[in-house]
């Protein structure tokens, strides 16, 4: 029998990444048709503030079920990411990050994370995510997903 858990994203979900989303190009006024600069986007993450309402949801749920933080951040950002989570008092049980050499899309990375979670005997009650493409992936794989904003990048 599977144990319940929740899945939580960081960038744009737990963290307010508005100050750096222009680095991804696309639909922002300051960077129309600019190629995404993921390295710069992730490097600026330490300056994020927290989305208080998502933090409250996360911490309330963590009192009842394990929280898996699944992020597209590279594992060479573990120290910065852990410090950011601690700074804002975000409670969690597991932090899953991409390998620093892995450049595949978040949808593929997070699908593998979901497989790992299920292989260890957990079944997500829901995921919390900002990106449209990743939200679709969670739902396609039977996970209810609460999309916190229209993350179309």
Backbone as a printed PyTorch tensor [residue, N CA C, xyz], in Angstrom:
tensor([[[  0.8370,  -1.1880,   0.0000],
         [  0.0000,   0.0000,   0.0000],
         [  0.8840,   1.2540,   0.0000]],

        [[  0.5570,   2.1940,  -0.8490],
         [  1.3290,   3.4320,  -0.9650],
         [  1.0460,   4.3820,   0.1840]],

        [[  2.0660,   5.1430,   0.5390],
         [  1.9230,   6.1810,   1.5630],
         [  1.7060,   7.5240,   0.8730]],

        [[  0.8110,   8.3600,   1.4020],
         [  0.5510,   9.6560,   0.7660],
         [  1.6970,  10.6360,   0.9880]],

        [[  1.8380,  11.5490,   0.0420],
         [  2.8230,  12.6280,   0.1320],
         [  2.3220,  13.7820,  -0.7240]],

        [[  3.0360,  14.8920,  -0.7010],
         [  2.7780,  15.9550,  -1.6660],
         [  4.0920,  16.3070,  -2.3570]],

        [[  3.9550,  16.8850,  -3.5390],
         [  5.0980,  17.3330,  -4.3290],
         [  5.0080,  18.8460,  -4.4540]],

        [[  6.1180,  19.5080,  -4.1980],
         [  6.1610,  20.9710,  -4.2370],
         [  7.3210,  21.4200,  -5.1240]],

        [[  7.0540,  22.3700,  -6.0010],
         [  8.0810,  23.0030,  -6.8290],
         [  8.6530,  24.2050,  -6.0780]],

        [[  9.8180,  24.6670,  -6.4870],
         [ 10.4000,  25.8660,  -5.8600],
         [ 10.1980,  27.1050,  -6.7340]],

        [[ 10.9180,  27.1860,  -7.8490],
         [ 10.9770,  28.4200,  -8.6390],
         [  9.6190,  28.7970,  -9.2260]],

        [[  9.1040,  29.9500,  -8.8030],
         [  7.8070,  30.4190,  -9.2710],
         [  6.6440,  29.8450,  -8.4960]],

        [[  6.9200,  28.9340,  -7.5760],
         [  5.8780,  28.3100,  -6.7630],
         [  6.1180,  28.6900,  -5.3060]],

        [[  7.0480,  28.0300,  -4.6400],
         [  7.4220,  28.4640,  -3.2880],
         [  8.1350,  29.8130,  -3.3290]],

        [[  8.9500,  30.0090,  -4.3480],
         [  9.6960,  31.2680,  -4.4460],
         [  9.0300,  32.2190,  -5.4280]],

        [[  9.1640,  33.4950,  -5.1470],
         [  8.7040,  34.5290,  -6.0620],
         [  9.8750,  34.8480,  -6.9840]],

        [[  9.7840,  34.3760,  -8.2160],
         [ 10.8750,  34.5210,  -9.1810],
         [ 10.6140,  35.6350, -10.1920]],

        [[  9.6700,  36.5190,  -9.9020],
         [  9.3040,  37.5620, -10.8700],
         [ 10.4790,  38.4510, -11.2580]],

        [[ 11.4020,  38.7030, -10.3450],
         [ 12.5330,  39.5850, -10.6370],
         [ 13.5130,  38.9890, -11.6410]],

        [[ 13.3940,  37.6820, -11.9240],
         [ 14.3460,  37.0450, -12.8360],
         [ 13.6970,  36.3380, -14.0160]],

        [[ 12.3740,  36.3230, -14.0850],
         [ 11.6970,  35.6020, -15.1670],
         [ 11.9970,  36.2260, -16.5360]],

        [[ 12.3490,  37.5050, -16.5730],
         [ 12.7060,  38.1460, -17.8480],
         [ 13.9050,  37.4570, -18.5110]],

        [[ 14.7070,  36.7630, -17.7300],
         [ 15.8750,  36.0680, -18.2730],
         [ 15.4960,  34.8690, -19.1420]],

        [[ 14.2250,  34.4710, -19.0720],
         [ 13.7630,  33.3360, -19.8620],
         [ 13.2070,  33.7550, -21.2110]],

        [[ 13.1490,  35.0660, -21.4700],
         [ 12.6760,  35.5400, -22.7660],
         [ 11.2000,  35.2710, -22.9580]],

        [[ 10.7910,  35.1450, -24.1980],
         [  9.4060,  34.8140, -24.5050],
         [  8.4650,  35.9800, -24.3620]],

        [[  7.4870,  35.8490, -23.4630],
         [  6.3570,  36.7670, -23.4220],
         [  6.5250,  37.9830, -22.5240]],

        [[  7.6580,  38.1790, -21.9230],
         [  7.8150,  39.3520, -21.0630],
         [  8.0990,  40.5790, -21.9210]],

        [[  7.7140,  41.7400, -21.4420],
         [  7.8900,  42.9800, -22.1990],
         [  9.3540,  43.3020, -22.4650]],

        [[ 10.2310,  42.9770, -21.5210],
         [ 11.6330,  43.3690, -21.6530],
         [ 12.4790,  42.3840, -22.4510]],

        [[ 11.9290,  41.2400, -22.8040],
         [ 12.7740,  40.2340, -23.4530],
         [ 12.0230,  39.4380, -24.5120]],

        [[ 11.2580,  40.1070, -25.3440],
         [ 10.4800,  39.4130, -26.3630],
         [ 11.4260,  38.7030, -27.3300]],

        [[ 11.1520,  37.4470, -27.5500],
         [ 11.8940,  36.5920, -28.4790],
         [ 13.3590,  36.3680, -28.1070]],

        [[ 13.7410,  36.6790, -26.9100],
         [ 15.1040,  36.4200, -26.4400],
         [ 15.2140,  34.9410, -26.0690]],

        [[ 16.3530,  34.3340, -26.3670],
         [ 16.5610,  32.9370, -25.9830],
         [ 16.6460,  32.8380, -24.4610]],

        [[ 16.0720,  31.8000, -23.8740],
         [ 16.1320,  31.6500, -22.4150],
         [ 17.5680,  31.5070, -21.9150]],

        [[ 17.8780,  32.1950, -20.8420],
         [ 19.1870,  32.0790, -20.2000],
         [ 18.9740,  31.3870, -18.8530]],

        [[ 18.8850,  30.0610, -18.8970],
         [ 18.5860,  29.2870, -17.6930],
         [ 19.6850,  29.4210, -16.6480]],

        [[ 20.9370,  29.5290, -17.0830],
         [ 22.0430,  29.6620, -16.1260],
         [ 21.8740,  30.9290, -15.2910]],

        [[ 21.5940,  32.0580, -15.9510],
         [ 21.4090,  33.3240, -15.2370],
         [ 20.1490,  33.2770, -14.3780]],

        [[ 19.0950,  32.6520, -14.9040],
         [ 17.8360,  32.5310, -14.1610],
         [ 18.0620,  31.7950, -12.8410]],

        [[ 18.7580,  30.6770, -12.9020],
         [ 19.0020,  29.8870, -11.6920],
         [ 20.0190,  30.5470, -10.7700]],

        [[ 21.0000,  31.2390, -11.3350],
         [ 22.0060,  31.9130, -10.5110],
         [ 21.3940,  33.0230,  -9.6650]],

        [[ 20.3100,  33.6240, -10.1370],
         [ 19.6590,  34.7250,  -9.4120],
         [ 18.6620,  34.2370,  -8.3640]],

        [[ 18.5190,  32.9370,  -8.2010],
         [ 17.5000,  32.3690,  -7.3050],
         [ 17.7020,  32.7180,  -5.8390]],

        [[ 18.9210,  32.9370,  -5.4280],
         [ 19.1860,  33.2380,  -4.0140],
         [ 18.5190,  34.5310,  -3.5670]],

        [[ 18.2020,  35.4090,  -4.5150],
         [ 17.5790,  36.6960,  -4.1940],
         [ 16.0570,  36.6400,  -4.1650]],

        [[ 15.4800,  35.4790,  -4.4030],
         [ 14.0150,  35.3470,  -4.3880],
         [ 13.4530,  35.6030,  -3.0000]],

        [[ 12.2300,  36.1080,  -2.9770],
         [ 11.4540,  36.1350,  -1.7450],
         [ 10.5610,  34.9020,  -1.7600]],

        [[  9.8340,  34.6800,  -0.6870],
         [  8.9600,  33.5140,  -0.6010],
         [  7.5250,  33.9260,  -0.9270]],

        [[  6.7900,  33.0420,  -1.5790],
         [  5.3490,  33.2200,  -1.7540],
         [  4.6970,  32.6950,  -0.4790]],

        [[  4.2960,  33.6010,   0.3910],
         [  3.8280,  33.2450,   1.7370],
         [  2.6660,  32.2600,   1.7320]],

        [[  1.7030,  32.4380,   0.8270],
         [  0.5380,  31.5500,   0.8280],
         [  0.9170,  30.1230,   0.4460]],

        [[  1.8840,  29.9550,  -0.4440],
         [  2.3300,  28.6120,  -0.8240],
         [  3.1590,  28.0120,   0.3110]],

        [[  3.9720,  28.8300,   0.9660],
         [  4.7170,  28.3680,   2.1430],
         [  3.7500,  27.8680,   3.2150]],

        [[  2.6720,  28.6080,   3.4640],
         [  1.6900,  28.1880,   4.4720],
         [  1.0530,  26.8530,   4.1010]],

        [[  0.6860,  26.6900,   2.8260],
         [  0.1230,  25.4140,   2.3620],
         [  1.1390,  24.2930,   2.5620]],

        [[  2.3660,  24.5200,   2.1390],
         [  3.4280,  23.5240,   2.2780],
         [  3.6200,  23.1160,   3.7320]],

        [[  3.7800,  24.1090,   4.6110],
         [  4.0730,  23.8020,   6.0060],
         [  2.8820,  23.1750,   6.7150]],

        [[  1.6690,  23.5540,   6.3390],
         [  0.4820,  22.9140,   6.9190],
         [  0.4150,  21.4460,   6.5040]],

        [[  0.6690,  21.1650,   5.2390],
         [  0.6290,  19.7840,   4.7600],
         [  1.7660,  18.9550,   5.3460]],

        [[  2.9290,  19.5700,   5.5580],
         [  4.0830,  18.8150,   6.0520],
         [  3.8770,  18.2970,   7.4710]],

        [[  2.8980,  18.8320,   8.1720],
         [  2.5710,  18.3240,   9.5080],
         [  1.8310,  16.9910,   9.4260]],

        [[  1.3510,  16.6420,   8.2240],
         [  0.5190,  15.4420,   8.0670],
         [  1.1050,  14.3930,   7.1260]],

        [[  1.8000,  14.8370,   6.0860],
         [  2.3610,  13.9060,   5.0950],
         [  3.7480,  14.3860,   4.6760]],

        [[  4.5860,  13.4700,   4.2100],
         [  5.9050,  13.8880,   3.7260],
         [  5.7960,  14.8260,   2.5240]],

        [[  6.7130,  15.7800,   2.4610],
         [  6.7930,  16.7240,   1.3480],
         [  8.0500,  16.4170,   0.5380]],

        [[  7.8460,  16.1970,  -0.7550],
         [  8.9460,  16.0460,  -1.7000],
         [  9.0610,  17.3530,  -2.4630]],

        [[ 10.1740,  18.0350,  -2.3270],
         [ 10.4150,  19.2080,  -3.1550],
         [ 11.1330,  18.7110,  -4.4010]],

        [[ 10.4800,  18.9000,  -5.5370],
         [ 11.0260,  18.4810,  -6.8300],
         [ 11.3310,  19.7370,  -7.6350]],

        [[ 12.5890,  19.9700,  -7.9020],
         [ 12.9970,  21.1910,  -8.5880],
         [ 13.8550,  20.8840,  -9.8040]],

        [[ 13.7520,  21.7450, -10.7870],
         [ 14.6070,  21.6450, -11.9590],
         [ 15.9870,  22.2370, -11.7300]],

        [[ 16.2260,  22.7670, -10.5310],
         [ 17.5540,  23.2960, -10.2130],
         [ 18.5870,  22.1700, -10.2630]],

        [[ 19.7950,  22.5390, -10.6370],
         [ 20.8760,  21.5540, -10.7080],
         [ 21.4200,  21.2560,  -9.3170]],

        [[ 21.9250,  20.0390,  -9.1500],
         [ 22.4120,  19.6220,  -7.8340],
         [ 23.6420,  20.3970,  -7.3640]],

        [[ 24.3070,  21.1360,  -8.2510],
         [ 25.4060,  21.9790,  -7.7800],
         [ 24.8930,  23.2480,  -7.0880]],

        [[ 23.5750,  23.4130,  -7.0370],
         [ 22.9510,  24.5160,  -6.3050],
         [ 22.3220,  24.0330,  -4.9980]],

        [[ 22.7070,  22.8470,  -4.5580],
         [ 22.1330,  22.2670,  -3.3460],
         [ 22.3400,  23.1620,  -2.1310]],

        [[ 23.5460,  23.6400,  -1.9210],
         [ 23.8360,  24.4540,  -0.7410],
         [ 22.9970,  25.7360,  -0.7350]],

        [[ 22.9630,  26.4470,  -1.8590],
         [ 22.1800,  27.6770,  -1.9570],
         [ 20.6940,  27.3890,  -1.7670]],

        [[ 20.2180,  26.3140,  -2.3810],
         [ 18.8010,  25.9650,  -2.2910],
         [ 18.4210,  25.5910,  -0.8630]],

        [[ 19.2260,  24.7640,  -0.2240],
         [ 18.9530,  24.3780,   1.1690],
         [ 18.9600,  25.5930,   2.0880]],

        [[ 19.9020,  26.5030,   1.8660],
         [ 19.9720,  27.7240,   2.6830],
         [ 18.7350,  28.5910,   2.4710]],

        [[ 18.2640,  28.6850,   1.2290],
         [ 17.0650,  29.4810,   0.9310],
         [ 15.8450,  28.8740,   1.6290]],

        [[ 15.6850,  27.5650,   1.5360],
         [ 14.5540,  26.8920,   2.1850],
         [ 14.5950,  27.1050,   3.6980]],

        [[ 15.7790,  26.9990,   4.2750],
         [ 15.9350,  27.2050,   5.7180],
         [ 15.6480,  28.6580,   6.0960]],

        [[ 16.1680,  29.5910,   5.3300],
         [ 15.9720,  31.0260,   5.5980],
         [ 14.4940,  31.3730,   5.7160]],

        [[ 13.6630,  30.7630,   4.8620],
         [ 12.2420,  31.0880,   4.8590],
         [ 11.3920,  30.0950,   5.6600]],

        [[ 12.0310,  29.1660,   6.3660],
         [ 11.3030,  28.2560,   7.2430],
         [ 10.3900,  27.2890,   6.5190]],

        [[ 10.8270,  26.8140,   5.3710],
         [ 10.0300,  25.8750,   4.5800],
         [ 10.3770,  24.4570,   5.0230]],

        [[  9.3630,  23.7200,   5.4700],
         [  9.5810,  22.3590,   5.9550],
         [  9.3700,  21.3590,   4.8220]],

        [[ 10.2230,  20.3450,   4.7970],
         [ 10.1380,  19.3140,   3.7660],
         [ 10.8920,  18.0910,   4.2570]],

        [[ 10.6650,  16.9760,   3.5750],
         [ 11.3350,  15.7290,   3.9270],
         [ 12.4030,  15.3230,   2.9220]],

        [[ 12.1370,  15.5920,   1.6470],
         [ 13.0440,  15.1660,   0.5820],
         [ 13.2020,  16.2970,  -0.4290]],

        [[ 14.4240,  16.4880,  -0.9050],
         [ 14.7210,  17.4910,  -1.9230],
         [ 15.3250,  16.7700,  -3.1200]],

        [[ 14.6010,  16.7650,  -4.2310],
         [ 15.0550,  16.1050,  -5.4520],
         [ 15.4550,  17.1730,  -6.4660]],

        [[ 16.6870,  17.0510,  -6.9890],
         [ 17.2390,  18.0300,  -7.9210],
         [ 17.7970,  17.3140,  -9.1430]],

        [[ 17.9120,  18.0550, -10.2340],
         [ 18.4790,  17.4700, -11.4530],
         [ 20.0020,  17.3690, -11.3380]],

        [[ 20.5650,  16.4000, -12.0250],
         [ 22.0120,  16.2780, -12.1270],
         [ 22.5470,  17.5020, -12.8750]],

        [[ 23.6570,  18.0270, -12.4370],
         [ 24.2060,  19.2630, -13.0270],
         [ 24.5140,  19.1440, -14.5090]],

        [[ 24.6690,  17.9330, -15.0260],
         [ 24.9650,  17.7340, -16.4520],
         [ 23.7110,  17.5050, -17.2930]],

        [[ 22.5600,  17.4100, -16.6550],
         [ 21.3140,  17.0530, -17.3410],
         [ 20.6040,  18.3040, -17.8530]],

        [[ 20.4680,  18.4110, -19.1570],
         [ 19.8460,  19.5890, -19.7640],
         [ 18.4790,  19.2780, -20.3750]],

        [[ 17.9190,  18.1400, -20.0320],
         [ 16.5990,  17.7960, -20.5600],
         [ 15.5310,  18.7250, -19.9820]],

        [[ 14.3750,  18.7850, -20.6290],
         [ 13.2870,  19.6350, -20.1320],
         [ 12.8020,  19.1910, -18.7470]],

        [[ 12.2730,  20.1610, -17.9980],
         [ 11.7290,  19.8740, -16.6660],
         [ 10.6790,  18.7700, -16.6910]],

        [[  9.9050,  18.6990, -17.7700],
         [  8.8680,  17.6660, -17.8340],
         [  9.4770,  16.2730, -17.7440]],

        [[ 10.5990,  16.0590, -18.3990],
         [ 11.2560,  14.7510, -18.3540],
         [ 11.9030,  14.5050, -16.9950]],

        [[ 12.5740,  15.5160, -16.4730],
         [ 13.2480,  15.3930, -15.1720],
         [ 12.2290,  15.0790, -14.0810]],

        [[ 11.1420,  15.8350, -14.0630],
         [ 10.1610,  15.6670, -12.9890],
         [  9.3470,  14.3890, -13.1570]],

        [[  9.1950,  13.9010, -14.3810],
         [  8.5500,  12.5940, -14.5790],
         [  9.4190,  11.5050, -13.9470]],

        [[ 10.7330,  11.5940, -14.1190],
         [ 11.6310,  10.6290, -13.4780],
         [ 11.5780,  10.7490, -11.9590]],

        [[ 11.4580,  11.9760, -11.4550],
         [ 11.3280,  12.1660, -10.0080],
         [ 10.0500,  11.5050,  -9.5080]],

        [[  8.9640,  11.6650, -10.2540],
         [  7.6990,  11.0240,  -9.8850],
         [  7.8710,   9.5070,  -9.8460]],

        [[  8.5280,   8.9530, -10.8400],
         [  8.7740,   7.5060, -10.8560],
         [  9.5670,   7.0740,  -9.6200]],

        [[ 10.5860,   7.8520,  -9.2400],
         [ 11.3850,   7.5350,  -8.0470],
         [ 10.5260,   7.5840,  -6.7850]],

        [[  9.6820,   8.5880,  -6.6950],
         [  8.8000,   8.7240,  -5.5310],
         [  7.8970,   7.5020,  -5.4170]],

        [[  7.3060,   7.1170,  -6.5250],
         [  6.4060,   5.9590,  -6.5170],
         [  7.1620,   4.6650,  -6.2330]],

        [[  8.3780,   4.5410,  -6.7480],
         [  9.1840,   3.3390,  -6.5040],
         [  9.5480,   3.1740,  -5.0350]],

        [[  9.5700,   4.2620,  -4.2890],
         [  9.8890,   4.1910,  -2.8610],
         [  8.6410,   4.0280,  -1.9980]],

        [[  7.4870,   3.8010,  -2.6380],
         [  6.2760,   3.4860,  -1.8900],
         [  5.3690,   4.6560,  -1.5590]],

        [[  5.5890,   5.7910,  -2.1830],
         [  4.7370,   6.9590,  -1.9550],
         [  3.8210,   7.1860,  -3.1480]],

        [[  2.6830,   7.8120,  -2.8800],
         [  1.7710,   8.2380,  -3.9430],
         [  1.3370,   9.6640,  -3.6300]],

        [[  1.6220,  10.5960,  -4.5490],
         [  1.2720,  11.9940,  -4.2930],
         [ -0.2380,  12.2240,  -4.2040]],

        [[ -0.6330,  12.9610,  -3.1680],
         [ -2.0120,  13.4390,  -3.0780],
         [ -2.2260,  14.5310,  -4.1110]],

        [[ -1.2170,  15.3820,  -4.2660],
         [ -1.2370,  16.4420,  -5.2710],
         [  0.1630,  17.0240,  -5.4090]],

        [[  0.3450,  17.7770,  -6.4900],
         [  1.5750,  18.5400,  -6.7180],
         [  1.1990,  20.0120,  -6.7990]],

        [[  2.1470,  20.8810,  -6.4660],
         [  1.9570,  22.3250,  -6.5800],
         [  3.0540,  22.8330,  -7.5100]],

        [[  2.6560,  23.5300,  -8.5710],
         [  3.5660,  23.8430,  -9.6790],
         [  3.1470,  25.1560, -10.3330]],

        [[  4.0930,  25.8190, -10.9900],
         [  3.7500,  27.0270, -11.7470],
         [  3.7660,  26.8050, -13.2520]],

        [[  4.6230,  25.9550, -13.7570],
         [  4.7960,  25.8170, -15.2100],
         [  3.6760,  25.0130, -15.8470]],

        [[  3.1430,  25.5770, -16.9140],
         [  2.0500,  24.9460, -17.6470],
         [  2.4370,  23.5480, -18.1400]],

        [[  3.6210,  23.4150, -18.7190],
         [  4.0400,  22.1280, -19.2760],
         [  4.2220,  21.0680, -18.1900]],

        [[  4.7510,  21.4560, -17.0430],
         [  4.9600,  20.4950, -15.9600],
         [  3.6280,  20.1480, -15.2980]],

        [[  2.7500,  21.1380, -15.1710],
         [  1.4030,  20.8730, -14.6520],
         [  0.7210,  19.8070, -15.5050]],

        [[  0.8220,  19.9470, -16.8230],
         [  0.2260,  18.9610, -17.7330],
         [  0.8440,  17.5800, -17.5170]],

        [[  2.1620,  17.5170, -17.3280],
         [  2.8320,  16.2350, -17.1010],
         [  2.3210,  15.5730, -15.8290]],

        [[  2.2070,  16.3340, -14.7230],
         [  1.6930,  15.7480, -13.4780],
         [  0.3180,  15.1450, -13.7360]],

        [[ -0.5470,  15.9200, -14.3570],
         [ -1.9270,  15.4690, -14.5850],
         [ -1.9790,  14.2570, -15.5090]],

        [[ -1.1490,  14.2440, -16.5520],
         [ -1.1010,  13.0960, -17.4660],
         [ -0.6680,  11.8210, -16.7490]],

        [[  0.0210,  11.9650, -15.6360],
         [  0.5080,  10.8180, -14.8740],
         [ -0.3060,  10.5600, -13.6160]],

        [[ -1.5410,  11.0720, -13.6040],
         [ -2.4790,  10.7540, -12.5330],
         [ -2.2940,  11.5190, -11.2420]],

        [[ -1.5670,  12.6420, -11.2830],
         [ -1.3500,  13.4390, -10.0790],
         [ -2.1560,  14.7340, -10.2040]],

        [[ -3.0610,  14.9600,  -9.2650],
         [ -3.7820,  16.2340,  -9.2260],
         [ -2.7420,  17.3350,  -9.0450]],

        [[ -2.8620,  18.4150,  -9.8120],
         [ -1.8680,  19.4840,  -9.7280],
         [ -2.5480,  20.8290,  -9.5230]],

        [[ -2.0860,  21.5430,  -8.5090],
         [ -2.5490,  22.8930,  -8.2360],
         [ -1.5710,  23.8390,  -8.9210]],

        [[ -2.0230,  24.4930,  -9.9830],
         [ -1.1500,  25.4040, -10.7230],
         [ -1.2960,  26.7980, -10.1370]],

        [[ -0.1980,  27.3620,  -9.6420],
         [ -0.2520,  28.6100,  -8.8810],
         [ -0.1940,  29.8630,  -9.7390]],

        [[  0.2490,  29.7510, -10.9820],
         [  0.2470,  30.8880, -11.9050],
         [  0.3760,  30.3540, -13.3270]],

        [[  0.2800,  31.2350, -14.2850],
         [  0.3250,  30.8470, -15.6960],
         [  1.7670,  30.8100, -16.1870]],

        [[  2.5490,  29.8980, -15.6560],
         [  3.9610,  29.7880, -16.0170],
         [  4.1280,  29.1840, -17.3940]],

        [[  4.1740,  30.0380, -18.4030],
         [  4.2630,  29.5720, -19.7890],
         [  5.6530,  29.8790, -20.3420]],

        [[  6.6510,  29.2080, -19.8040],
         [  8.0290,  29.4010, -20.2550],
         [  8.7420,  28.0770, -20.2540]]])
